[in-house]
Amino acid sequence: MGLISKLLRKNTSPARLAGFALSNFIGLLIVAGAVMFYIDSRAIWDDDDSFVNTDFLVVNKKVTSASTLGDRDATRFSQDEISMLKAQPWVRRIGEFSSSNFRVYASVSQGGRGMETALFFESVPDSFVDIPGGDWQFGPAQDIVPVMIPKDYLALYNFGFAGSAGLPQLSEQLLTGIPLKLYMRSEDGTRSLSMEGRIVGFSNRLNTVLVPDSFMQYANSRLGDGGSEAPSRLIIDVSSPGDVAISDYLSAHGMEVAGDKSGSSAAYLLKVVIGIIVSVGVLITLLSVFVLMLSISLLMEKNISIIHRLLMLGAPLHEVGAPYIRMILLGSGLAWVLSMVALFVLRSVYSVALEGLGISAGGLVWAAATCTLLALTVITVNVMAVRRKVRAAWSMKIDNV
């Protein structure tokens, strides 16, 4: 085995092996580093509002002079417009906002002081809201209504209204533990409904007071006028938020995206940039594979006479290919080790900044898995190429016999 290895390692170029290891290391690091950074930084937008996915856009029509003069239908979506939206390639699904057809009043009391206000309720299909633990559920037999409010509402109360009215400021944790007294009545005042509400979440992306769709249907059937109106707002699950095609379509049809669009745009830009970086890394990795395959092929061609003699003397195929496979394992293993070390260094560079934002970064595991998978792929492809080359030499030996 040692003699065969020494014979077949003749004409070996350490520079070529080092060149493969270096190029493979760069490719692995670029791809795995991009995956790690994308997963870690994506958590910034995901954690910003864990109840509503960043791929959801809230769309409404622009308010025009016609709507201000009393034509409410001018800001509502017809079924044809909804069907046209569903047909767009960037739309995965669409949900319609439902509004309360009754009056809503809410009161809260804490420490002997209370406050009462008029409210409005809206709902979207429950599949668009992700609240764990089954808290976003309502049945006619229960008396507690789950409610989600915008974080901006709480900020306005704490830093605007509370100070001027001499009321205490409320934290999110405190407010979720305080029961709301809900009083609802029909427009004609003949029917009413009293229930308890419980705030289960705060949203940055939905600027409305949201209740489960099941409660909205139940309350509208009890207190509403029995009619149904076309929706004035839609929630759209899109494949690529921030895509220019989306803004172009909405602008051309007199629609606009409600709320802060910076998160969606930044997430889309991040995907584009990461896609470009990954493509470059994959290209470099492929080039390194071809460099190694070409180097091994040239080395085996230079040693073809030695390989033929060894095969004629009865050397097993796996022993003839073993020296070249060891070179592949050595180069790929070195590139993998260097890539893993570099990933840890890269992770430590920006982890402090992410932790300062309150983000628990977890992309290192995915990056390590990606790096390992790519390294194994490189090894597999090159080992198969060596074995194919040895089998071809064996076939030539048989033909010569």
C-alpha positions in Angstrom: 0.0 0.0 0.0 2.8 2.4 0.9 4.7 1.6 -2.3 1.6 2.0 -4.5 1.0 5.4 -2.9 4.5 6.6 -3.4 4.4 5.6 -7.1 1.1 7.3 -7.8 2.0 10.5 -5.9 4.8 11.1 -8.5 4.3 14.4 -10.3 2.0 15.6 -7.6 1.8 19.4 -7.5 1.3 20.8 -3.9 0.6 24.2 -5.4 -2.4 22.8 -7.2 -3.7 21.1 -4.1 -3.2 24.3 -2.1 -5.0 26.3 -4.8 -8.0 24.0 -4.7 -8.1 24.2 -0.9 -7.9 28.0 -1.0 -10.6 28.4 -3.6 -12.8 25.8 -2.0 -12.4 27.6 1.4 -13.4 30.9 -0.1 -16.5 29.4 -1.8 -17.6 27.6 1.3 -17.1 30.7 3.5 -19.0 33.0 1.2 -22.0 30.6 0.9 -22.2 29.6 4.5 -21.4 33.1 5.7 -24.2 34.6 3.6 -26.7 32.0 5.0 -25.6 32.7 8.5 -25.9 36.5 8.1 -29.3 36.2 6.4 -30.9 34.0 9.1 -29.4 36.2 11.9 -30.4 39.5 10.4 -33.9 38.2 9.3 -34.7 37.8 13.0 -34.7 41.6 13.2 -37.8 41.8 11.0 -39.4 38.6 12.3 -39.1 39.7 16.0 -40.4 43.2 15.1 -43.9 41.7 15.0 -44.1 38.0 15.7 -47.8 37.9 15.2 -47.9 39.0 11.6 -45.4 37.7 9.0 -43.3 40.3 7.2 -44.5 38.8 3.9 -48.0 40.2 4.6 -49.0 43.6 3.2 -52.1 45.6 4.2 -53.5 47.3 1.1 -56.2 49.9 0.8 -57.4 52.3 -1.9 -56.3 55.9 -1.9 -58.8 58.4 -0.5 -60.0 60.6 -3.4 -62.4 63.5 -3.6 -65.2 61.1 -4.6 -64.8 59.2 -1.3 -64.7 62.4 0.8 -68.0 63.5 -0.8 -69.8 60.5 0.6 -69.1 57.8 -2.0 -67.8 55.1 0.4 -67.8 52.5 -2.4 -64.9 54.4 -4.0 -62.6 53.1 -1.4 -63.9 49.5 -1.4 -62.6 46.5 -3.3 -64.9 44.8 -5.8 -64.7 41.1 -6.4 -63.3 41.8 -9.9 -60.4 43.8 -8.3 -59.8 41.1 -5.8 -59.7 38.5 -8.5 -57.2 40.6 -10.5 -55.0 40.8 -7.4 -55.2 37.1 -6.9 -54.0 36.5 -10.5 -50.7 38.5 -9.9 -47.6 36.2 -9.8 -46.4 37.7 -6.5 -49.7 37.0 -4.6 -49.9 33.8 -2.6 -53.2 34.4 -0.9 -55.5 37.3 0.0 -57.6 37.9 3.2 -60.4 40.5 3.5 -60.8 42.8 6.5 -64.2 42.6 8.1 -65.5 45.6 10.1 -67.9 45.7 13.0 -71.4 46.8 12.0 -72.2 47.9 15.6 -71.0 50.4 18.2 -68.2 49.3 20.6 -67.3 50.9 23.9 -64.4 49.7 26.1 -63.6 50.5 29.7 -60.7 49.6 31.9 -60.1 50.3 35.6 -56.9 50.0 37.6 -56.1 51.2 41.1 -59.5 52.8 41.7 -59.3 54.9 38.5 -60.8 54.0 35.1 -61.2 55.1 31.6 -63.8 54.5 28.9 -63.6 55.0 25.2 -65.4 54.3 21.9 -63.6 51.6 19.8 -63.9 49.9 16.5 -63.2 46.3 15.7 -61.8 44.7 12.6 -60.8 41.1 11.8 -58.9 39.2 9.2 -58.9 35.4 8.5 -57.4 33.7 11.5 -54.7 32.0 9.3 -53.1 35.4 8.9 -52.5 35.9 12.7 -50.0 33.7 14.5 -50.6 33.8 18.2 -49.3 30.6 20.0 -51.2 28.6 22.6 -54.6 28.9 21.1 -55.2 32.4 22.6 -56.6 33.6 19.3 -59.8 31.6 19.6 -63.4 32.4 20.2 -66.6 30.4 20.6 -70.1 31.6 21.4 -70.0 29.8 24.7 -67.1 31.8 26.0 -67.3 35.4 27.4 -63.7 36.5 26.8 -62.8 38.2 23.5 -59.1 38.1 22.4 -58.0 41.5 21.3 -54.9 42.8 19.5 -54.0 46.5 19.5 -51.3 48.5 17.7 -48.2 49.3 19.7 -48.6 52.9 18.6 -51.9 53.2 20.5 -50.2 52.2 23.7 -47.4 54.7 23.0 -49.9 57.5 22.4 -51.7 56.7 25.7 -48.5 56.5 27.7 -46.7 59.5 26.3 -49.6 61.7 25.3 -52.9 61.1 27.1 -51.8 59.6 30.4 -49.6 62.5 31.4 -52.2 65.2 30.6 -55.1 63.2 32.3 -53.1 62.3 35.4 -53.4 58.6 34.6 -50.7 55.9 35.2 -48.6 54.7 32.4 -49.1 51.0 31.4 -46.6 48.5 30.2 -47.5 45.7 27.7 -47.2 43.1 30.4 -49.5 45.0 32.7 -52.0 45.7 30.1 -52.3 42.1 29.0 -53.3 41.2 32.6 -56.0 43.9 33.0 -59.5 42.8 31.8 -61.4 45.0 29.4 -65.1 45.6 29.8 -66.6 45.6 26.4 -70.1 47.0 25.7 -71.5 46.6 22.2 -74.8 47.6 20.9 -76.6 47.8 17.5 -76.9 51.0 15.6 -80.6 51.3 16.5 -79.9 50.6 20.2 -82.3 47.7 20.5 -79.7 45.0 20.9 -76.7 44.9 23.1 -73.9 42.6 24.2 -71.6 42.8 27.2 -68.4 40.7 27.3 -64.9 40.8 28.8 -61.9 41.4 26.5 -58.3 40.4 27.0 -55.4 41.9 25.1 -53.2 39.1 23.8 -50.8 40.9 21.6 -49.5 44.2 20.3 -48.7 44.7 16.6 -46.4 47.1 14.7 -47.8 46.2 11.3 -51.6 46.1 11.8 -52.9 49.6 12.6 -56.2 48.5 13.9 -58.0 46.9 16.9 -58.1 43.3 15.8 -60.4 40.5 17.1 -60.8 36.9 15.9 -62.7 36.5 12.7 -65.0 34.0 14.4 -66.0 36.7 17.0 -66.6 39.2 14.3 -69.0 36.9 12.5 -70.8 36.1 15.7 -71.1 39.7 16.9 -72.2 41.0 13.4 -74.9 38.3 13.3 -76.1 39.4 16.8 -75.8 43.2 16.5 -75.3 44.0 12.8 -77.9 45.1 10.3 -77.6 41.8 8.4 -76.0 43.3 5.3 -72.5 42.7 4.0 -70.2 45.3 2.6 -67.3 45.0 0.3 -63.9 45.1 2.1 -62.1 48.4 2.3 -58.8 46.8 3.2 -57.0 43.6 2.2 -54.2 41.7 3.7 -52.0 40.0 1.1 -49.5 37.3 1.5 -46.8 38.1 -1.1 -43.9 36.0 -2.3 -41.4 38.9 -2.4 -42.3 41.9 -0.3 -40.6 45.1 -1.5 -40.6 43.9 -5.1 -40.9 46.9 -7.5 -43.6 45.0 -9.4 -45.8 45.2 -6.4 -45.5 49.0 -5.9 -46.0 49.5 -9.7 -49.2 47.5 -9.8 -50.7 49.1 -6.7 -49.8 52.6 -7.9 -51.3 52.0 -11.3 -54.6 50.8 -9.8 -54.9 53.5 -7.2 -53.9 51.4 -4.2 -51.3 51.9 -1.5 -49.7 49.8 1.3 -50.7 50.9 4.8 -48.2 51.2 7.6 -44.4 51.2 7.6 -43.1 49.6 4.5 -39.4 49.9 5.4 -39.3 46.4 6.9 -40.6 44.7 3.8 -38.3 46.7 1.5 -35.3 46.0 3.7 -36.1 42.3 3.9 -36.5 42.2 0.1 -33.2 44.0 -0.5 -31.6 41.6 2.0 -32.8 38.7 0.0 -31.5 40.1 -3.3 -28.1 40.9 -1.9 -27.8 37.6 -0.1 -28.9 35.8 -3.4 -26.1 37.6 -5.3 -23.5 36.7 -2.6 -24.6 33.1 -2.5 -24.5 32.8 -6.3 -20.9 34.1 -6.3 -20.0 31.7 -3.5 -21.5 28.7 -5.4 -19.7 29.8 -8.6 -16.4 29.9 -6.8 -17.1 26.5 -5.2 -18.0 25.0 -8.6 -14.8 26.4 -10.0 -12.8 24.9 -7.2 -14.4 21.5 -7.9 -13.4 21.7 -11.6 -9.9 22.8 -10.6 -9.4 19.8 -8.4 -11.0 17.4 -11.0 -8.7 18.8 -13.7 -5.6 18.6 -11.4 -6.4 15.0 -10.5 -7.2 14.1 -14.1 -3.9 15.6 -15.3 -2.0 13.8 -12.5 -3.6 10.5 -13.4 -2.8 11.0 -17.0 0.8 11.6 -16.2 0.8 8.4 -14.1 -1.3 6.4 -16.6 1.6 4.0 -17.4 2.2 3.3 -13.7 -1.6 2.8 -13.2 -1.7 0.3 -16.1 1.3 -1.6 -14.7 -0.2 -1.8 -11.2 -3.5 -3.1 -12.6 -1.6 -5.7 -14.8 0.2 -6.8 -11.6 -3.2 -7.4 -9.9 -3.4 -4.3 -7.7 -7.0 -3.8 -6.5 -9.0 -0.8 -8.0 -9.6 0.8 -4.6 -5.9 0.8 -3.8 -5.0 2.4 -7.1 -7.5 5.2 -6.5 -6.8 5.6 -2.8 -3.9 8.1 -3.0 -6.0 10.5 -5.2 -9.0 10.1 -2.9 -6.8 10.9 0.1 -5.6 14.1 -1.7 -9.3 15.0 -2.2 -10.1 14.4 1.5 -7.1 16.4 2.6 -7.8 19.4 0.4 -11.6 19.4 1.2 -11.1 18.7 4.9 -8.6 21.6 5.1 -11.0 23.9 3.4 -13.9 22.8 5.7 -11.8 23.4 8.9 -10.7 26.8 7.7 -14.3 27.7 6.8 -15.7 26.7 10.2 -13.0 28.7 12.0 -13.7 31.7 9.8 -17.5 31.4 10.4 -16.9 31.5 14.2 -14.8 34.6 13.7 -17.3 36.3 11.4 -20.1 35.4 13.9 -18.3 37.0 16.8 -17.8 40.2 14.7 -21.5 41.1 14.4 -23.0 39.1 17.2 -22.5 42.0 19.7 -24.5 44.3 17.4 -27.3 41.8 17.1 -27.4 41.2 20.9 -27.6 44.9 21.4 -30.8 44.9 19.3 -32.2 42.1 21.5 -31.9 39.5 18.7 -30.8 36.0 19.6 -28.8 35.0 16.6 -29.1 31.3 15.6 -27.7 31.2 12.1 -24.4 29.6 13.0 -26.0 26.1 13.1 -27.5 26.5 9.6 -24.3 27.9 8.3 -22.3 25.0 9.6 -24.8 22.6 8.1 -24.6 24.4 4.8 -20.8 24.4 4.9 -20.7 20.6 5.7 -23.2 19.8 3.0 -21.2 21.7 0.4 -17.9 20.1 1.5 -19.4 16.6 1.3 -20.8 17.4 -2.1 -17.4 18.5 -3.4 -15.8 15.3 -1.9 -18.5 13.0 -3.4 -18.2 14.5 -6.9 -14.4 14.3 -7.0 -14.3 10.8 -5.5 -16.8 9.6 -8.1 -14.6 11.2 -10.8 -11.5 9.4 -9.6 -13.2 6.0 -9.4 -14.6 6.5 -12.9 -11.1 7.3 -14.1 -9.7 4.1 -12.5 -12.4 2.0 -13.9 -11.7 3.4 -17.4 -8.0 2.4 -16.9 -9.1 -1.1 -15.9 -11.2 -1.3 -19.0 -8.2 -0.4 -21.1 -6.1 -3.0 -19.4 -8.7 -5.7 -20.2 -8.8 -4.6 -23.8 -5.1 -4.8 -24.1 -5.2 -8.3 -22.7 
